[in-house]
């Protein structure tokens, strides 16, 4: 007696590939969180996480970039040591740096939306430098806006003090992360040629 077996794809190849990429970028942001050091002018540490947020949005686009950072938050909330300095747990999502963390999926989606001009991915070789810069600046503004709100709520800081401690003091570091993101995208375009 012969049995007929047919293969059934529960998830399409493209979706599986995109989910794997999103998980990879979530892990990358978690690894970047280990590059963390206290900053005397701010209650929030300096980390490389924002660079990972930029790269997720640029390389994965708005949908999968945002999902990558949502996976990152979920992993950290469930106990994976992926937050600044290897911290983990739900407490980080309501602590001093919570506003920054919650902003990451939003910022990645916005960066991806600006770079790709919508949900469909476009060739990064066609993305001009001003578009990359604008996308990362918008991402930075979102991250710092929510980060400042988080500082105001968690530490009861005055708005001006929170803006200074939660955003202004980090601007040189953010400029370096923007330059790194653009450099990575451009070096990828150069090596692909």
Backbone as a printed PyTorch tensor [residue, N CA C, xyz], in Angstrom:
tensor([[[ 0.8370, -1.1680,  0.0000],
         [ 0.0000,  0.0000,  0.0000],
         [ 0.8880,  1.2400,  0.0000]],

        [[ 0.6830,  2.1130, -0.9260],
         [ 1.4680,  3.3360, -1.0570],
         [ 0.7490,  4.4870, -0.3580]],

        [[ 1.5210,  5.2770,  0.3030],
         [ 0.9590,  6.4810,  0.9260],
         [ 1.4490,  7.6980,  0.1680]],

        [[ 0.5750,  8.6190,  0.0340],
         [ 0.8980,  9.8570, -0.6570],
         [ 1.2580, 10.9070,  0.3900]],

        [[ 2.4670, 11.3770,  0.3230],
         [ 2.8760, 12.4460,  1.2340],
         [ 3.1830, 13.6730,  0.4120]],

        [[ 2.6500, 14.7540,  0.8660],
         [ 2.8930, 16.0250,  0.1930],
         [ 3.4830, 16.9960,  1.2010]],

        [[ 4.3400, 17.8250,  0.7130],
         [ 4.9460, 18.8410,  1.5590],
         [ 4.0180, 20.0470,  1.6390]],

        [[ 3.8480, 20.5130,  2.8410],
         [ 3.0120, 21.6930,  3.0430],
         [ 3.8760, 22.7450,  3.7270]],

        [[ 3.9850, 23.8940,  3.1110],
         [ 4.7050, 25.0010,  3.7250],
         [ 3.7640, 25.7460,  4.6450]],

        [[ 4.0750, 25.7320,  5.9470],
         [ 3.2640, 26.4800,  6.9000],
         [ 3.5940, 27.9670,  6.8400]],

        [[ 4.8440, 28.2480,  6.5490],
         [ 5.2970, 29.6230,  6.4090],
         [ 6.1000, 29.6890,  5.1190]],

        [[ 5.8410, 30.6890,  4.3110],
         [ 6.5640, 30.8310,  3.0590],
         [ 8.0430, 31.0810,  3.2780]],

        [[ 8.8320, 30.7820,  2.2710],
         [10.2810, 30.9750,  2.3650],
         [10.6510, 32.4270,  2.6500]],

        [[ 9.9530, 33.3510,  2.0030],
         [10.2690, 34.7700,  2.2010],
         [ 9.9920, 35.1910,  3.6380]],

        [[ 8.8770, 34.7680,  4.1910],
         [ 8.5470, 35.1160,  5.5750],
         [ 9.5510, 34.5030,  6.5470]],

        [[ 9.9290, 33.2540,  6.2960],
         [10.9100, 32.5920,  7.1640],
         [12.2610, 33.3030,  7.0950]],

        [[12.6600, 33.7050,  5.8950],
         [13.9220, 34.4290,  5.7310],
         [13.8670, 35.7740,  6.4470]],

        [[12.7690, 36.4870,  6.2830],
         [12.6380, 37.7910,  6.9360],
         [12.6010, 37.6580,  8.4550]],

        [[11.9440, 36.6330,  8.9610],
         [11.9060, 36.4120, 10.4070],
         [13.3000, 36.0890, 10.9320]],

        [[14.0540, 35.2930, 10.1870],
         [15.4310, 34.9820, 10.5860],
         [16.2850, 36.2430, 10.5990]],

        [[16.1100, 37.0930,  9.6000],
         [16.8600, 38.3580,  9.5630],
         [16.4700, 39.2600, 10.7280]],

        [[15.1700, 39.3070, 11.0350],
         [14.7100, 40.1200, 12.1610],
         [15.3170, 39.6100, 13.4620]],

        [[15.3590, 38.2930, 13.6340],
         [15.9660, 37.7170, 14.8390],
         [17.4580, 38.0430, 14.9010]],

        [[18.1180, 38.0170, 13.7500],
         [19.5470, 38.3450, 13.6970],
         [19.7850, 39.7970, 14.1120]],

        [[18.9610, 40.7130, 13.6210],
         [19.1360, 42.1110, 14.0020],
         [18.7600, 42.3470, 15.4630]],

        [[17.7750, 41.6100, 15.9830],
         [17.4520, 41.6990, 17.4150],
         [18.6700, 41.2720, 18.2330]],

        [[19.3210, 40.1960, 17.8050],
         [20.5280, 39.7260, 18.4950],
         [21.6630, 40.7440, 18.3670]],

        [[21.7820, 41.3740, 17.2080],
         [22.8120, 42.3870, 17.0090],
         [22.6220, 43.5560, 17.9700]],

        [[21.3880, 44.0240, 18.1080],
         [21.1200, 45.1260, 19.0460],
         [21.4490, 44.6660, 20.4630]],

        [[21.1170, 43.4240, 20.7850],
         [21.4670, 42.8900, 22.1050],
         [22.9690, 42.8470, 22.3230]],

        [[23.7190, 42.4800, 21.2920],
         [25.1810, 42.4750, 21.4000],
         [25.7180, 43.8980, 21.5390]],

        [[25.1280, 44.8280, 20.7980],
         [25.5480, 46.2280, 20.9070],
         [25.2730, 46.8000, 22.2940]],

        [[24.3140, 46.2340, 23.0140],
         [23.9920, 46.7150, 24.3610],
         [25.1370, 46.4550, 25.3330]],

        [[25.9880, 45.4910, 25.0030],
         [27.1330, 45.1990, 25.8680],
         [28.2260, 46.2530, 25.7430]],

        [[28.1930, 47.0260, 24.6730],
         [29.1080, 48.1600, 24.5580],
         [28.3990, 49.3110, 25.2590]],

        [[28.5750, 49.3470, 26.5560],
         [27.8210, 50.2590, 27.4020],
         [28.7260, 50.7960, 28.5020]],

        [[28.6480, 52.0960, 28.7140],
         [29.3770, 52.6550, 29.8450],
         [28.5840, 53.8120, 30.4160]],

        [[28.6970, 53.9880, 31.7410],
         [27.9530, 55.0750, 32.3810],
         [28.4440, 56.4230, 31.8750]],

        [[27.5370, 57.3340, 31.8260],
         [27.8550, 58.6780, 31.3660],
         [27.5790, 59.6260, 32.5250]],

        [[28.5860, 60.3360, 33.0160],
         [28.3930, 61.1360, 34.2300],
         [27.3540, 62.2530, 34.1030]],

        [[27.0550, 62.6800, 32.9020],
         [26.1010, 63.7690, 32.7270],
         [24.6670, 63.2910, 32.5440]],

        [[24.4560, 61.9580, 32.5860],
         [23.1250, 61.4250, 32.3200],
         [22.8640, 60.1760, 33.1540]],

        [[21.6020, 59.9530, 33.5250],
         [21.2710, 58.6910, 34.1900],
         [21.2530, 57.5100, 33.2200]],

        [[21.2070, 57.7710, 31.9280],
         [21.2130, 56.7130, 30.9100],
         [22.6480, 56.4660, 30.4530]],

        [[23.0090, 55.2110, 30.2080],
         [24.3660, 54.9260, 29.7360],
         [24.5040, 55.1880, 28.2380]],

        [[25.7250, 55.2780, 27.7850],
         [26.0200, 55.3470, 26.3610],
         [26.1690, 53.9030, 25.8750]],

        [[25.4470, 53.5520, 24.8020],
         [25.5440, 52.2120, 24.2270],
         [25.5740, 52.3260, 22.7010]],

        [[25.7800, 51.1900, 22.0590],
         [25.7230, 51.1470, 20.5930],
         [24.3660, 50.6870, 20.0810]],

        [[23.3890, 50.5000, 20.9640],
         [22.0880, 49.9720, 20.5550],
         [21.4540, 50.7770, 19.4200]],

        [[21.5700, 52.0940, 19.4870],
         [20.9280, 52.9330, 18.4720],
         [21.4980, 52.6440, 17.0850]],

        [[22.7640, 52.3240, 16.9940],
         [23.3450, 51.9350, 15.7010],
         [22.6130, 50.7080, 15.1580]],

        [[22.3310, 49.7450, 16.0120],
         [21.5790, 48.5690, 15.5930],
         [20.1680, 48.9030, 15.1510]],

        [[19.5450, 49.8700, 15.8340],
         [18.2000, 50.3190, 15.4420],
         [18.2410, 50.9000, 14.0330]],

        [[19.2130, 51.7630, 13.7750],
         [19.3570, 52.3520, 12.4400],
         [19.5410, 51.2660, 11.3800]],

        [[20.4530, 50.3350, 11.6430],
         [20.7620, 49.2980, 10.6600],
         [19.5640, 48.3810, 10.4110]],

        [[18.8090, 48.0660, 11.4560],
         [17.6160, 47.2280, 11.2770],
         [16.6220, 47.9150, 10.3560]],

        [[16.3770, 49.1970, 10.5830],
         [15.4450, 49.9240,  9.7220],
         [15.9430, 50.0310,  8.2950]],

        [[17.2250, 50.3030,  8.1380],
         [17.7950, 50.4850,  6.8030],
         [17.7960, 49.1650,  6.0230]],

        [[18.2690, 48.0980,  6.6380],
         [18.4310, 46.8390,  5.9100],
         [17.1600, 46.0010,  5.8410]],

        [[16.2850, 46.1150,  6.8490],
         [15.0830, 45.2780,  6.8760],
         [13.8150, 46.0070,  6.4500]],

        [[13.8520, 47.3300,  6.4360],
         [12.6680, 48.1000,  6.0870],
         [11.7740, 48.3280,  7.2970]],

        [[10.6750, 49.0370,  7.0850],
         [ 9.8450, 49.4350,  8.2260],
         [ 9.1550, 48.2740,  8.9350]],

        [[ 8.6420, 47.3310,  8.2080],
         [ 7.9000, 46.2380,  8.8310],
         [ 8.8190, 45.3050,  9.6140]],

        [[ 9.8030, 44.7470,  8.9350],
         [10.6750, 43.7770,  9.5810],
         [11.6870, 44.4500, 10.5060]],

        [[12.0710, 45.6890, 10.2230],
         [12.9520, 46.4160, 11.1430],
         [12.2560, 46.6810, 12.4640]],

        [[10.9990, 47.1360, 12.3860],
         [10.2270, 47.3560, 13.6100],
         [10.0040, 46.0580, 14.3640]],

        [[ 9.7150, 44.9820, 13.6260],
         [ 9.5080, 43.6820, 14.2560],
         [10.7830, 43.1830, 14.9290]],

        [[11.9350, 43.4210, 14.3090],
         [13.2070, 43.0060, 14.9010],
         [13.3850, 43.6260, 16.2770]],

        [[13.0440, 44.9020, 16.3950],
         [13.2200, 45.5680, 17.6820],
         [12.1360, 45.1840, 18.6800]],

        [[10.9530, 44.8200, 18.1910],
         [ 9.9200, 44.2790, 19.0880],
         [10.3840, 42.9230, 19.6370]],

        [[11.0060, 42.0880, 18.7920],
         [11.5740, 40.8150, 19.2520],
         [12.6610, 41.0570, 20.2900]],

        [[13.4650, 42.0670, 20.0650],
         [14.5170, 42.4360, 21.0080],
         [13.9140, 42.7710, 22.3740]],

        [[12.8750, 43.5930, 22.3960],
         [12.2290, 43.9520, 23.6600],
         [11.6140, 42.7260, 24.3320]],

        [[10.9830, 41.8730, 23.5480],
         [10.3730, 40.6610, 24.0950],
         [11.4370, 39.7550, 24.7090]],

        [[12.5360, 39.5720, 23.9950],
         [13.6170, 38.7270, 24.5170],
         [14.1410, 39.2810, 25.8390]],

        [[14.3500, 40.5900, 25.8950],
         [14.8340, 41.1920, 27.1370],
         [13.8300, 41.0870, 28.2650]],

        [[12.5560, 41.2990, 27.9560],
         [11.5130, 41.2010, 28.9800],
         [11.4080, 39.7850, 29.5360]],

        [[11.6730, 38.7920, 28.6680],
         [11.5960, 37.3970, 29.1010],
         [12.8590, 36.9150, 29.8130]],

        [[13.8520, 37.7860, 29.9310],
         [15.0340, 37.4410, 30.7080],
         [16.3310, 37.2970, 29.9600]],

        [[16.3190, 37.4410, 28.6480],
         [17.5880, 37.3940, 27.9110],
         [18.3870, 38.6530, 28.2550]],

        [[19.6690, 38.5210, 28.5450],
         [20.4740, 39.6820, 28.9590],
         [20.8780, 40.5650, 27.7740]],

        [[19.9020, 41.2560, 27.2040],
         [20.1430, 42.0160, 25.9710],
         [20.0070, 43.5280, 26.1420]],

        [[19.7040, 43.9810, 27.3380],
         [19.6020, 45.4150, 27.5540],
         [20.9690, 45.9550, 27.9910]],

        [[21.0820, 47.2540, 28.1360],
         [22.3680, 47.9110, 28.4060],
         [23.1620, 47.1860, 29.4940]],

        [[24.4040, 46.8640, 29.1520],
         [25.2890, 46.2230, 30.1030],
         [24.9180, 44.7940, 30.4530]],

        [[24.0440, 44.1670, 29.6760],
         [23.6450, 42.7900, 29.9420],
         [22.4920, 42.6520, 30.9110]],

        [[21.7920, 43.7450, 31.1640],
         [20.6300, 43.6510, 32.0500],
         [19.4650, 43.0090, 31.3080]],

        [[18.4670, 42.5830, 32.0710],
         [17.3240, 41.8910, 31.4830],
         [16.1230, 42.0340, 32.3970]],

        [[14.9860, 41.6080, 31.8970],
         [13.7790, 41.5750, 32.6970],
         [12.8500, 42.7360, 32.4120]],

        [[11.6170, 42.5490, 32.8560],
         [10.5850, 43.5530, 32.6160],
         [10.8870, 44.8740, 33.3220]],

        [[11.6300, 44.8270, 34.4290],
         [11.9480, 46.0540, 35.1770],
         [12.6640, 47.0790, 34.3080]],

        [[13.4810, 46.6040, 33.3650],
         [14.1880, 47.5340, 32.4750],
         [13.2170, 48.2960, 31.5850]],

        [[12.0610, 47.6850, 31.3100],
         [11.0730, 48.3240, 30.4290],
         [10.2010, 49.3340, 31.1570]],

        [[10.4210, 49.5060, 32.4440],
         [ 9.7060, 50.5300, 33.2090],
         [10.6790, 51.3910, 34.0140]],

        [[11.9790, 51.1950, 33.8410],
         [12.9920, 51.9310, 34.5880],
         [13.4060, 53.2190, 33.9000]],

        [[14.5510, 53.7260, 34.3220],
         [15.0560, 55.0160, 33.8300],
         [15.2350, 55.0650, 32.3150]],

        [[15.6630, 53.9670, 31.7140],
         [15.9250, 53.9420, 30.2750],
         [14.7590, 53.3940, 29.4630]],

        [[13.6150, 53.2030, 30.0950],
         [12.4730, 52.5740, 29.4210],
         [12.0210, 53.3460, 28.1850]],

        [[12.0120, 54.6560, 28.2510],
         [11.5670, 55.4450, 27.0940],
         [12.4200, 55.1880, 25.8670]],

        [[13.7230, 55.0600, 26.0800],
         [14.6120, 54.7600, 24.9580],
         [14.2700, 53.3930, 24.3770]],

        [[14.1490, 52.3950, 25.2580],
         [13.8790, 51.0290, 24.8000],
         [12.5720, 50.9430, 24.0140]],

        [[11.5040, 51.5360, 24.5330],
         [10.2030, 51.4730, 23.8490],
         [10.2340, 52.2060, 22.5080]],

        [[11.1380, 53.1500, 22.3680],
         [11.2090, 53.9020, 21.1090],
         [11.8560, 53.1090, 19.9820]],

        [[12.6170, 52.0840, 20.2950],
         [13.3950, 51.3850, 19.2770],
         [12.5620, 50.8010, 18.1400]],

        [[11.4680, 50.0670, 18.4080],
         [10.6870, 49.5550, 17.2680],
         [10.0940, 50.6720, 16.4060]],

        [[ 9.6630, 51.7470, 17.0580],
         [ 9.0830, 52.8820, 16.3300],
         [10.1530, 53.5360, 15.4550]],

        [[11.3290, 53.7680, 16.0510],
         [12.4150, 54.4160, 15.3180],
         [12.8830, 53.5560, 14.1460]],

        [[13.0310, 52.2470, 14.3610],
         [13.4610, 51.3660, 13.2680],
         [12.4460, 51.3910, 12.1300]],

        [[11.1530, 51.3670, 12.4810],
         [10.1070, 51.4040, 11.4460],
         [10.1510, 52.7280, 10.6830]],

        [[10.3470, 53.8380, 11.3920],
         [10.4140, 55.1370, 10.7110],
         [11.6500, 55.2510,  9.8260]],

        [[12.7880, 54.8010, 10.3340],
         [14.0130, 54.8290,  9.5270],
         [13.7960, 54.0060,  8.2560]],

        [[13.2510, 52.8150,  8.4190],
         [12.9910, 51.9550,  7.2550],
         [11.9930, 52.5690,  6.2930]],

        [[10.9510, 53.1940,  6.8290],
         [ 9.9400, 53.8220,  5.9750],
         [10.5000, 54.9690,  5.1620]],

        [[11.3830, 55.7490,  5.7770],
         [11.9810, 56.8800,  5.0630],
         [12.9650, 56.3780,  4.0030]],

        [[13.8140, 55.4400,  4.3910],
         [14.8230, 54.9270,  3.4580],
         [14.1690, 54.2380,  2.2660]],

        [[13.1350, 53.4330,  2.5380],
         [12.5310, 52.6290,  1.4750],
         [11.2810, 53.2610,  0.8690]],

        [[10.8980, 54.4180,  1.3780],
         [ 9.7330, 55.1660,  0.8700],
         [ 8.4570, 54.3340,  0.9040]],

        [[ 8.2940, 53.5860,  1.9590],
         [ 7.1120, 52.7460,  2.1170],
         [ 7.5010, 51.3730,  2.6260]],

        [[ 6.5990, 50.4200,  2.4890],
         [ 6.8280, 49.0770,  3.0230],
         [ 7.7350, 48.2140,  2.1530]],

        [[ 7.6980, 48.4020,  0.8450],
         [ 8.5040, 47.5740, -0.0560],
         [ 9.9740, 47.9970,  0.0130]],

        [[10.8500, 47.0100,  0.0890],
         [12.2810, 47.3080,  0.1320],
         [12.7650, 47.7640, -1.2350]],

        [[13.6100, 48.7700, -1.2200],
         [14.2310, 49.1930, -2.4750],
         [15.7290, 48.9840, -2.3850]],

        [[16.3690, 48.9850, -3.5000],
         [17.8030, 48.7720, -3.5670],
         [18.5110, 49.9020, -2.8250]],

        [[19.3610, 49.5390, -1.8690],
         [20.0530, 50.5630, -1.0850],
         [21.0370, 51.3700, -1.9130]],

        [[21.4740, 50.8370, -3.0570],
         [22.3510, 51.6050, -3.9390],
         [21.6410, 52.8400, -4.4840]],

        [[20.3100, 52.7780, -4.5580],
         [19.5270, 53.8910, -5.0910],
         [19.1810, 54.9310, -4.0330]],

        [[19.4750, 54.6280, -2.7810],
         [19.1500, 55.5530, -1.6940],
         [20.2610, 56.5880, -1.5920]],

        [[19.8670, 57.8380, -1.6900],
         [20.8500, 58.9270, -1.6640],
         [21.2620, 59.2470, -0.2290]],

        [[22.4240, 59.8250, -0.0900],
         [22.9780, 60.1880,  1.2160],
         [22.0340, 61.0840,  2.0210]],

        [[21.4210, 62.1200,  1.4410],
         [20.5020, 62.9430,  2.2380],
         [19.3280, 62.1340,  2.8100]],

        [[18.8740, 61.1340,  2.0800],
         [17.7810, 60.2940,  2.5760],
         [18.2480, 59.4730,  3.7710]],

        [[19.4350, 58.8870,  3.6830],
         [19.9850, 58.1280,  4.8060],
         [20.1630, 59.0210,  6.0290]],

        [[20.7000, 60.2000,  5.8120],
         [20.9000, 61.1280,  6.9300],
         [19.5680, 61.5560,  7.5450]],

        [[18.6020, 61.8880,  6.7140],
         [17.2940, 62.3030,  7.2180],
         [16.6410, 61.1790,  8.0140]],

        [[16.7250, 59.9610,  7.5140],
         [16.1150, 58.8180,  8.2040],
         [16.7340, 58.6080,  9.5770]],

        [[18.0530, 58.6620,  9.6590],
         [18.7050, 58.4360, 10.9470],
         [18.4790, 59.6030, 11.9080]],

        [[18.3870, 60.8070, 11.3920],
         [18.0810, 61.9520, 12.2580],
         [16.6650, 61.8310, 12.8070]],

        [[15.7120, 61.4480, 11.9690],
         [14.3370, 61.2500, 12.4470],
         [14.3100, 60.1410, 13.4960]],

        [[15.0210, 59.0550, 13.2380],
         [15.0970, 57.9790, 14.2230],
         [15.6640, 58.4560, 15.5420]],

        [[16.7170, 59.2700, 15.4740],
         [17.3270, 59.8220, 16.6780],
         [16.3340, 60.7070, 17.4340]],

        [[15.6050, 61.5410, 16.7080],
         [14.6180, 62.4220, 17.3600],
         [13.5460, 61.6180, 18.0980]],

        [[13.0740, 60.5470, 17.4830],
         [12.0660, 59.7040, 18.1280],
         [12.6400, 59.0520, 19.3830]],

        [[13.8390, 58.5140, 19.2650],
         [14.4710, 57.8400, 20.4040],
         [14.6510, 58.8190, 21.5570]],

        [[15.1390, 60.0070, 21.2680],
         [15.3740, 60.9540, 22.3520],
         [14.0980, 61.5850, 22.8740]],

        [[13.1050, 61.7550, 22.0480],
         [11.8280, 62.2780, 22.5410],
         [11.2240, 61.3140, 23.5610]],

        [[11.1560, 60.0370, 23.2090],
         [10.6010, 59.0680, 24.1490],
         [11.5300, 58.8280, 25.3370]],

        [[12.8220, 58.8830, 25.1070],
         [13.7780, 58.7410, 26.2070],
         [13.6370, 59.8540, 27.2260]],

        [[13.4800, 61.0680, 26.7500],
         [13.2980, 62.2150, 27.6440],
         [11.9910, 62.0870, 28.4230]],

        [[10.9210, 61.6860, 27.7430],
         [ 9.6430, 61.4780, 28.4410],
         [ 9.8090, 60.4260, 29.5370]],

        [[10.5290, 59.3560, 29.2120],
         [10.7810, 58.3190, 30.2150],
         [11.5450, 58.8480, 31.4100]],

        [[12.5270, 59.7020, 31.1750],
         [13.2840, 60.2820, 32.2910],
         [12.4160, 61.1930, 33.1400]],

        [[11.5750, 61.9780, 32.4920],
         [10.6750, 62.8680, 33.2320],
         [ 9.7500, 62.0380, 34.1350]],

        [[ 9.1970, 60.9680, 33.5750],
         [ 8.2500, 60.1520, 34.3350],
         [ 8.9180, 59.3240, 35.4270]],

        [[10.0820, 58.7430, 35.1320],
         [10.7050, 57.8400, 36.1030],
         [11.5380, 58.5590, 37.1570]],

        [[12.1460, 59.6650, 36.7920],
         [13.0230, 60.3690, 37.7320],
         [12.4550, 61.6950, 38.2150]],

        [[11.2780, 62.0580, 37.7190],
         [10.6290, 63.3110, 38.1090],
         [11.5290, 64.5200, 37.8420]],

        [[12.2130, 64.4830, 36.6890],
         [13.0690, 65.6040, 36.2950],
         [12.2200, 66.6840, 35.6300]],

        [[12.6800, 67.9140, 35.7390],
         [12.0630, 68.9950, 34.9750],
         [12.3650, 68.7530, 33.4980]],

        [[11.4920, 69.2180, 32.6260],
         [11.6430, 68.9440, 31.2010],
         [12.9900, 69.4220, 30.6590]],

        [[13.4080, 70.6340, 30.9910],
         [14.6870, 71.1510, 30.4940],
         [15.8610, 70.3060, 30.9550]],

        [[15.8210, 69.8970, 32.2080],
         [16.8820, 69.0520, 32.7580],
         [16.8880, 67.6820, 32.0630]],

        [[15.7080, 67.1360, 31.8190],
         [15.6020, 65.8410, 31.1410],
         [16.0940, 65.9320, 29.7020]],

        [[15.7880, 67.0320, 29.0160],
         [16.2620, 67.2090, 27.6420],
         [17.7870, 67.2720, 27.6200]],

        [[18.3580, 68.0070, 28.5640],
         [19.8150, 68.1020, 28.6050],
         [20.4390, 66.7510, 28.9240]],

        [[19.9860, 66.1130, 30.0240],
         [20.5830, 64.8540, 30.4800],
         [20.2380, 63.6630, 29.5830]],

        [[19.0990, 63.7210, 28.9190],
         [18.6480, 62.5760, 28.1500],
         [18.8360, 62.6790, 26.6580]],

        [[19.2310, 63.8690, 26.1740],
         [19.3770, 64.0210, 24.7260],
         [20.6020, 64.8450, 24.3510]],

        [[20.6870, 66.0690, 24.8220],
         [21.7430, 66.9940, 24.3800],
         [23.1380, 66.4200, 24.6200]],

        [[23.3480, 65.8220, 25.7940],
         [24.6880, 65.3180, 26.1100],
         [25.1070, 64.1490, 25.2120]],

        [[24.1370, 63.5000, 24.5690],
         [24.4390, 62.3490, 23.7190],
         [24.6300, 62.7090, 22.2410]],

        [[24.4310, 63.9460, 21.8700],
         [24.4800, 64.3190, 20.4520],
         [25.8020, 63.9620, 19.7570]],

        [[26.9620, 64.1980, 20.3770],
         [28.1960, 63.7770, 19.6880],
         [28.2500, 62.2650, 19.4400]],

        [[27.8060, 61.4700, 20.4090],
         [27.7940, 60.0150, 20.2290],
         [26.8150, 59.6260, 19.1300]],

        [[25.6790, 60.2930, 19.0620],
         [24.6940, 59.9820, 18.0190],
         [25.2160, 60.3550, 16.6440]],

        [[25.9410, 61.4430, 16.5510],
         [26.5310, 61.8190, 15.2590],
         [27.4820, 60.7260, 14.7880]],

        [[28.2500, 60.1540, 15.7120],
         [29.1680, 59.0650, 15.3550],
         [28.4010, 57.8210, 14.9100]],

        [[27.2710, 57.5190, 15.5720],
         [26.4650, 56.3460, 15.2000],
         [25.8060, 56.5520, 13.8330]],

        [[25.3670, 57.7710, 13.5640],
         [24.7930, 58.0700, 12.2460],
         [25.8630, 57.8930, 11.1670]],

        [[27.0550, 58.4250, 11.4270],
         [28.1520, 58.2790, 10.4660],
         [28.4960, 56.8060, 10.2630]],

        [[28.4900, 56.0280, 11.3380],
         [28.7920, 54.5930, 11.2270],
         [27.7230, 53.8760, 10.3960]],

        [[26.4570, 54.1890, 10.6410],
         [25.3740, 53.5470,  9.8850],
         [25.4930, 53.8780,  8.4020]],

        [[25.7100, 55.1380,  8.0900],
         [25.8500, 55.5400,  6.6870],
         [27.0840, 54.8760,  6.0720]],

        [[28.1750, 54.8310,  6.8230],
         [29.3840, 54.1880,  6.3300],
         [29.1900, 52.7030,  6.0520]],

        [[28.4520, 52.0250,  6.9250],
         [28.1810, 50.6000,  6.7240],
         [27.3290, 50.3960,  5.4660]],

        [[26.3060, 51.2140,  5.3040],
         [25.4440, 51.0900,  4.1260],
         [26.2430, 51.3880,  2.8570]],

        [[27.0330, 52.4290,  2.8840],
         [27.7990, 52.7950,  1.7070],
         [28.9020, 51.7880,  1.4250]],

        [[29.5330, 51.2320,  2.4470],
         [30.5760, 50.2270,  2.2000],
         [29.9600, 48.9730,  1.6320]],

        [[28.7370, 48.6290,  2.0530],
         [28.0330, 47.4790,  1.4950],
         [27.7470, 47.7190,  0.0070]],

        [[27.3570, 48.9420, -0.3180],
         [27.0700, 49.2680, -1.7280],
         [28.3490, 49.2250, -2.5570]],

        [[29.4600, 49.6370, -1.9670],
         [30.7380, 49.6650, -2.6890],
         [31.2340, 48.2310, -2.9060]],

        [[31.1590, 47.3840, -1.8720],
         [31.6430, 46.0180, -2.0200],
         [30.7610, 45.1710, -2.9190]],

        [[29.4720, 45.5430, -3.0220],
         [28.5630, 44.8020, -3.8940],
         [28.8030, 45.1310, -5.3640]],

        [[29.4130, 46.2830, -5.6290],
         [29.6290, 46.7090, -7.0180],
         [30.7760, 45.9850, -7.6690]]])
